[in-house]
Amino acid sequence: MAESQDVLLDKIKEQGDLVRKLKAAKESTEKIQEEVSKLLALKAQLGSEDSAPQKFVLKTPKGTRDYNPQQMTIRNNVLQKIIAVFKKHGAECIDTPVFELKEVLTGKYGEDSKLIYDLKDQGGEILALRYDLTVPLARYLAMSKINNLKRYHIAKVYRRDNPAMTRGRYREFYQCDFDIAGQYDPMVPDVECLKVVTEVLDALDIGKYVLKVNHRRLLDGMFEACGVPVDKFRSTCSTVDKLDKLPWEEVRTEMINEKGISPDAADRIGEYVRLNGGAELANKLLNDEKLSKSKAAVEGLEGIKLLLNYCDILGISDKILFDLSLARGLDYYTGVIYEAVLTQPIKVGNEELTVGSIAGGGRYDNLVGMFDAKNKQVPCVGVSVGVERIFSVLESKLAAGDISVRTNEIDVYVASAQKNFLEERMKICAELWNAGIKTEQSYKKNPKMLNQLQHCEENGIPLAVILGESELKRGLVKIRNITTREEQEVPRANLVEELKTRINALNVKEINGSL
Amino acid sequence: MAESQDVLLDKIKEQGDLVRKLKAAKESTEKIQEEVSKLLALKAQLGSEDSAPQKFVLKTPKGTRDYNPQQMTIRNNVLQKIIAVFKKHGAECIDTPVFELKEVLTGKYGEDSKLIYDLKDQGGEILALRYDLTVPLARYLAMSKINNLKRYHIAKVYRRDNPAMTRGRYREFYQCDFDIAGQYDPMVPDVECLKVVTEVLDALDIGKYVLKVNHRRLLDGMFEACGVPVDKFRSTCSTVDKLDKLPWEEVRTEMINEKGISPDAADRIGEYVRLNGGAELANKLLNDEKLSKSKAAVEGLEGIKLLLNYCDILGISDKILFDLSLARGLDYYTGVIYEAVLTQPIKVGNEELTVGSIAGGGRYDNLVGMFDAKNKQVPCVGVSVGVERIFSVLESKLAAGDISVRTNEIDVYVASAQKNFLEERMKICAELWNAGIKTEQSYKKNPKMLNQLQHCEENGIPLAVILGESELKRGLVKIRNITTREEQEVPRANLVEELKTRINALNVKEINGSL
């Protein structure tokens, strides 16, 4: 505890004793009231009556963080660009509660269920924080009996992981999902999701990428053809999913030692998962001796062929790679799966950041049915954009001085060089606010001119209105351009008009500048 | 469980037995694989392998709700208007985690602490969901050692209350806060908060309102002057706060029976709290025999006088009412307090909704200090807009048919009357998306013309591109205006240009329409 606090507490005790003494002595009300006032003033200094001295380390919970204004500006800019793409494709917006009945989440995430944040049982329902936005969407569709929906949902999700926060991974993080639900023709909504991913990544302009695609039915067929027992398909799939982080040898060892796959089967899988290409690969595999005998594999390959054809029509083929090593971790996918990966490290200051996967998704036709008593299916396909990694890259660029952001939008600062101009400044602020001009002023009665101009420069405010006695007497005020330092006197009566002209000119210039 | 599901499970068991039998009999790999494929197909029908039949009632947690696209459109429109006002005043945006260390929230909310949602102890830190955005702001300021900040924060907060959901009160609800932190001159930031409230309510255009103001120091002084013991100021204040819902007689009874105030003191309080007015009332009370002897009361009254003077200068006096019955529930206020109340019921269909309080706030100079080891103070003043009530009113209006909302922004629907035009439609969609035109099409291969046009009408899509074989052969496509049903043939090569012209014309018209 700080010394000043101790001293204050002593004073309060002393003063309290004094008041009690006066009351006991039945002193005059006036005298008592005077001392009570002093006691109150002391208590006000101390803070709230139940204010205890801070005894714990002040921090946000593990794996979480505050977003300061610069980070929020970056975040809002990124999300705005993404939302614009989602809206261009006709997506509607929904939101769901941050927590769900625990039962809604149970049995949806396999091994990762241990990462779910549970709420304390405080009497009532057993709740848990959402782990993603996909299961809540499925619950929403089942609950509201909606059969068709193209929606986006941008919200925070929660995982009790041990994340590498330096790489933009947190326990509380944003997901940014676009999904199409409904019974439609094969691959038509699926390819639109791929198109959306390319538009988002192009809009964000974060470098070259490849959009890997594969098909769960093909993976199933491939495992079948390689002699993996049916009950080990999902766990083998999870192991294949690690190929983007581990070399094949390690993945092979895990398959054999942990998943109980025979070395022969593992080696056969190894042959397939090194393959990638385009439609010609799909055609080749349709003639593969083993795969062609698996109904699942043929279904998957036919799906991939159709998807690649549609990619061609939409003009995104140059960004697509059919890749048999792509598996995706989650259990619930049933058809096409995809993942966008940046193919170049991103330059940040003098260093290079390797980002890797930046968006992913796939088809999940059975998830809604899990919530329906009659198992009624609503087929879905969707994509989730890894915005946290994008935020993280941009924040690094900001820290390295590669980019700068403006955290407010103020166009005009109302200043005065002289004392006793607060009320005049207020009048002008009110006038400008009422005219819709983004305006601020100092909250001090007599701020220094230097501080006021410094505030404008630090905050990128382009214009200042400067009030002075001599000008006001002549019915004039000065407008100062903060960048050029040019000042011009204009009639007080025309101020709004004059400022609007200058703001419009500035905005046009800014747009010219950034083209 | 549905019967079909049972039948399916039986079939899977049967097929599994068959596969095992074939394997045991060492049948040919081909034969075994064929049967395994069938087994896989059956399992795919069943859904995910761990899919259990739904056994619980499908719902969102008590006191929470999903927002559907219509509700989200309303919500986003309201928030956009509010954010525009906050930005006009130079506010920056921050965000904090949805949960805090439990210790951060402890001792901040008085009796209401029982409403905090705790997270389960899963090993690690003890966490709780945020109860408001004010305490997280104070924690943020103390932690980041920031002395000045004008910020807005719009996010959900959590209270285990038993809310009347029909009146727009939930356990999970949005708060929409604007606060100014920093050591400034008296009432200068405070009056800007009042100005912000008036601008927000005017922008939302939800009817006449009055902005009640009072001062915690005046309340303290008033309690003192009426003979309330110092240690009962806060609890008496909580009781006075109920005056907007209860008649004076009941409040008086609570004071006497529950808070231990003498009947005389209660009656004296009763005399004061019925007073309201403007600057003349403040002057009158400064000459009040009892109040003028209380240092606290005089401080509060001087503050109110200054505030009312500034309100005059900002041109908002006609909306302000100095009201001695305004107390505000929370403990942490230390200076001016205020609350905006709608003075007229809102017409919804044939009924009238009484909304009451719609925004409130005040000065809290000691909250940040509670988080600082050295009790360093950062004075703050702020306002919270009751957006949930506003959402609730607008949703009622929507339900009553008083307003309508469009949940998507699509300008062009690409349709075809003939079969086998999917790929042609896709090509055109890609072209329009690449040109930045908000476009959609049916995800079906051969949708019916009627269904396509119906979709446009239901979703307010203004234009359709209609593809036909005979037109395409001549290098033409049709553009249809959905409202007027006019159709026009344009060259396929000029389509983007032609659509952009029409979209711009529509937008101009829409703006004209709403002015």
Interface residues (C-beta under 8 A of the other chain):
Chain A: M1 A2 S4 Q5 E30 Q33 E34 V36 S37 K38 L39 L40 A41 K43 A44 L46 G47 S48 E49 D50 S51 A52 P53 Q54 F56 L58 K59 T60 P61 K62 T64 R65 D66 Y67 N68 P69 M72 T73 R75 N76 K87 K88 H89 G90 A91 E92 C93 I94 D95 T96 P97 V98 F99 E100 L101 E103 V104 G107 G110 Y117 D118 L119 K120 D121 Q122 G124 E125 L127 L129 R139 Y140 A142 M143 S144 K150 R151 K156 Y158 R160 E172 I180 G182 Y184 D185 V188 P189 V191 E192 K195 E199 R217 D220 G221 E224 A225 V230 R234 K293 S294 K295 A296 Y310 I313 L314 G315 D331 Y332 T334 N366 L367 G369 M370 F371 D372 A373 K374 N375 Q377 T407 N408 E409 I410 L422 E423 M426 K427 C429 A430 W433 N434 G436 I437 K438 T439 E440 Y443 K444 K445
Chain B: M1 A2 S4 Q5 V19 E30 Q33 E34 V36 S37 K38 L39 L40 A41 K43 A44 L46 G47 S48 E49 D50 S51 A52 P53 Q54 K55 F56 L58 K59 T60 P61 K62 T64 R65 D66 Y67 N68 P69 M72 T73 R75 N76 K87 K88 H89 G90 A91 E92 C93 I94 D95 T96 P97 V98 F99 E100 L101 E103 V104 G107 G110 Y117 D118 L119 K120 D121 Q122 G124 E125 L127 L129 R139 Y140 A142 M143 S144 K150 R151 K156 Y158 R160 E172 I180 G182 Y184 D185 V188 P189 V191 E192 K195 E199 R217 D220 G221 E224 A225 V230 R234 K293 S294 K295 A296 Y310 I313 L314 G315 D331 Y332 T334 N366 L367 G369 M370 F371 D372 A373 K374 N375 Q377 T407 N408 E409 I410 L422 E423 M426 K427 C429 A430 W433 N434 G436 I437 K438 T439 E440 Y443 K444 K445
